[in-house]
Amino acid sequence: RSGRGILREVGLAQAAQWLALPWHWGLTQPAGDVGGAHAGYRIYPCADGIVAVAALEPHFAQRLCEAADLPFGHPADMRKPKIHQGVARFLAARSCAQLMQLAQEKDIPLHALPQT
């Protein structure tokens, strides 16, 4: 804005360490929440593409389960095969447009991408 440049120092090593914490904690392994064990944090096929779901937080996971008419009593429920299968069936039966509308209406963090 002023027409003059500025110097900003950014701690890239510290930022990289912070971003690597889920890996250090084992969360990115297949048995970890962001490695596929949590039904609310995965990529699923839908009727006309794929949908990325990021409903890790309990309130988002609960909204996802309510939309899919699945039981949700505790965040650990999201690791149960029955919930994985129910979420997969629910998403597979809907189009990208329907899922994006659902995300807006119910405040569920997901993003659908149509096949090209």
Protein Blocks (a to p, Z undefined) as FASTA:
>chain_A
ZZpacdddddfklmmmmmmmmmmnopmgmkbmklopamklccdddfklccddddfblklm
mmmmmmnopacfbfklmmpmklmmmmmmmmmmpcfklmmmmmmmnopacdddddZZ
